[in-house]
Amino acid sequence: MAIQILINIVIGFLWMVLSNGYNTEYFAVGFFWGAIIIIIFKKLLPGQLYFLYIYKWLKLILLFLIELIKADIAVLKLMYKPKLNVNPAIFEYPLDVKKDWQITLLANMITLTPGTITVNVSHDNSKLFIHRLDTEDINGEIEAIKSSFEKAILEVENNG
């Protein structure tokens, strides 16, 4: 993947030099044509296309921001209720992600979402222990995390 980025940048600079226009517009045009060339010769280059990898990361970041806003609103609603009626819980979350960076990213995404915090990781890295400020359905919470954050993290790692 790094070779793809390097090829694309080199083609961008080469276009700039050959066009005798040393500014960002010429580089952008060359970078665009470099991307087209990379798509055409995809079979000769190792790994998935790097812009698909970047797309998956942007999708993960956007998912996190949306979930962050939704959780902010939910916690804000709880704060402004006349009577605080919450049902806090600590539950065990089974992990599908296996690599340390994936577990760390998932734990941090959960902790940064208002109303939840990752309390601990099991010694064998197979479970997270999560505290939720207000929940009625622990299985629903587990499924929500699996189908959003964890699924997106696994998609980033997928080289398909």
C-alpha positions in Angstrom: 0.0 0.0 0.0 2.8 2.4 0.7 4.2 1.8 -2.7 0.9 2.8 -4.2 0.9 6.1 -2.3 4.6 6.7 -3.4 3.7 6.0 -7.0 0.8 8.3 -6.9 2.8 11.2 -5.4 5.7 10.6 -7.9 3.2 10.8 -10.8 1.8 14.0 -9.4 5.2 15.6 -9.2 6.1 14.3 -12.6 3.0 15.8 -14.1 3.9 19.1 -12.5 7.4 19.1 -13.9 6.4 18.0 -17.4 3.6 20.5 -17.5 6.0 23.2 -16.3 3.4 24.4 -13.8 4.7 24.3 -10.3 1.6 24.7 -8.2 -1.0 22.6 -6.4 -3.5 22.6 -9.3 -1.0 20.8 -11.6 0.0 18.4 -8.8 -3.7 17.6 -8.2 -4.3 16.8 -11.8 -1.2 14.6 -11.9 -2.3 13.0 -8.6 -5.7 12.3 -10.1 -4.1 10.7 -13.2 -1.8 8.7 -10.9 -4.8 7.3 -9.1 -6.3 6.3 -12.4 -3.1 4.6 -13.4 -3.0 2.7 -10.1 -6.6 1.5 -10.6 -5.7 0.3 -14.1 -2.6 -1.6 -12.9 -4.1 -2.8 -9.6 -3.3 -6.4 -10.3 0.4 -5.6 -10.5 0.5 -3.8 -7.1 0.4 -5.6 -3.7 -2.5 -5.3 -1.3 -5.8 -3.4 -1.7 -6.0 0.0 -3.2 -4.8 2.6 -0.7 -7.7 4.9 -1.2 -10.1 2.1 -0.2 -8.1 1.8 3.0 -8.4 5.5 3.6 -12.1 5.3 2.8 -12.5 2.6 5.5 -10.7 4.8 8.1 -12.9 7.8 7.2 -16.0 5.7 7.5 -14.8 4.5 10.9 -14.2 8.1 12.0 -17.6 9.3 10.7 -19.3 6.4 12.5 -17.6 7.4 15.7 -18.6 11.0 15.4 -22.2 10.1 14.7 -22.3 7.7 17.7 -20.6 10.4 19.8 -23.3 13.0 19.0 -26.1 10.4 19.6 -24.6 9.5 23.0 -24.1 13.2 23.9 -27.8 13.8 23.2 -28.8 10.8 25.3 -26.7 11.9 28.3 -28.0 15.5 27.9 -31.6 14.2 28.1 -30.7 12.2 31.3 -29.1 15.3 32.9 -32.1 17.5 32.3 -34.8 15.1 33.6 -36.4 16.4 36.8 -35.8 13.1 38.5 -32.6 11.1 37.8 -33.7 7.6 37.0 -30.8 5.6 35.7 -30.0 2.0 35.6 -26.2 1.7 35.5 -24.5 -1.6 34.7 -21.1 -3.2 34.3 -21.0 -6.0 31.8 -18.6 -8.3 30.0 -18.1 -7.7 26.3 -16.7 -10.6 24.3 -14.2 -9.4 21.7 -14.0 -10.4 18.0 -11.0 -8.1 17.4 -7.7 -9.8 18.3 -4.8 -7.4 17.7 -3.7 -5.0 20.5 -4.2 -1.9 18.4 -7.8 -3.0 17.6 -8.6 -3.7 21.2 -7.1 -0.3 22.3 -9.0 1.5 19.6 -12.3 -0.1 20.5 -11.8 0.5 24.2 -11.0 4.1 23.6 -13.9 4.6 21.3 -16.2 3.1 23.9 -14.7 5.3 26.7 -14.9 8.5 24.6 -18.6 7.9 24.0 -20.5 9.7 26.8 -22.3 7.4 29.2 -19.9 4.5 28.7 -16.4 3.7 30.0 -14.1 0.7 29.4 -13.2 -0.4 32.9 -10.7 -3.2 32.1 -9.5 -5.7 29.6 -9.3 -9.4 30.5 -5.8 -10.9 30.9 -6.3 -13.0 27.7 -7.5 -10.1 25.7 -10.8 -11.8 24.9 -13.2 -9.5 26.9 -13.7 -5.9 27.8 -15.5 -4.9 31.0 -17.7 -1.9 30.2 -19.7 0.4 32.5 -22.8 1.9 31.0 -24.6 4.8 32.7 -28.1 3.8 31.8 -29.2 0.5 30.2 -32.1 -1.8 30.2 -30.8 -4.3 27.8 -27.1 -5.5 28.1 -27.4 -7.9 25.2 -28.7 -5.0 23.1 -25.7 -2.9 24.2 -23.3 -5.7 23.2 -24.9 -6.1 19.8 -24.9 -2.4 19.2 -21.1 -2.2 19.8 -20.5 -5.3 17.7 -22.5 -4.0 14.8 -21.0 -0.6 14.8 -17.5 0.1 16.3 -16.1 -3.5 16.2 -17.4 -4.2 12.7 -15.9 -1.0 11.3 -12.5 -1.7 13.0 -12.5 -5.2 11.5 -13.4 -3.7 8.0 -10.3 -1.4 8.3 -8.1 -4.4 8.9 -9.7 -6.5 6.1 -7.4 -6.5 3.0 -10.1 -7.8 0.7 
